[in-house]
Amino acid sequence: MFDTVVIATDGSGSARRAVEAALDLAARFDATVHALYVVDEHEVETTPEEVREALERALATTGGRALSFVVEAAEDESDEELVTAVRQGDPATEIVAYAEEHDADVVATGTRGRHGEHAFLLGSVAEQIVRRAPMPVLTVRQLEGEPNAERQGT
């Protein structure tokens, strides 16, 4: 039923919970897992020129940490195949496009990302993925009282 699972991650607390849920699902169906981090081009483009390079480095570091978390969690979880990828662009657009390109059976994402404090119910990226994706989307929320991974520096 599930041969390919795409995990959209940004390193946030809800994304980390989505990683755990998606890896469990993939292990049950012996599915290939794709972990995807998207550098938000709009965030970079709207940053003042003098700090843009520093922001790009910070986003690359965040992406590396987010994907490393998936790799480490996958090693602990099971023997499913794992592919990691980084893209640039609009996060929701890139996530849906990636999932379609890889014929994903399901996309897993957190409901609130790095900008989640200002969102209601679903984060804007999660909501757009749910609206646009032709395949099922597993949304996983961060539990109340659970610290955001971004604030922990992980």
HELIX and SHEET records of a PDB file:
HELIX    1   1 GLY A   13  PHE A   29  1                                  17    
HELIX    2   2 GLU A   41  GLU A   45  1                                   5    
HELIX    3   3 GLU A   49  GLU A   77  1                                  29    
HELIX    4   4 PRO A   91  GLU A  101  1                                  11    
HELIX    5   5 GLY A  116  HIS A  118  5                                   3    
HELIX    6   6 SER A  124  ARG A  132  1                                   9    
HELIX    7   7 ALA A  149  GLN A  152  1                                   4    
SHEET    1   A 5 LEU A  82  GLY A  89  0                                        
SHEET    2   A 5 THR A  32  ASP A  40  1                                        
SHEET    3   A 5 THR A   4  ALA A   8  1                                        
SHEET    4   A 5 VAL A 106  GLY A 110  1                                        
SHEET    5   A 5 VAL A 137  VAL A 140  1                                        
END                                                                             
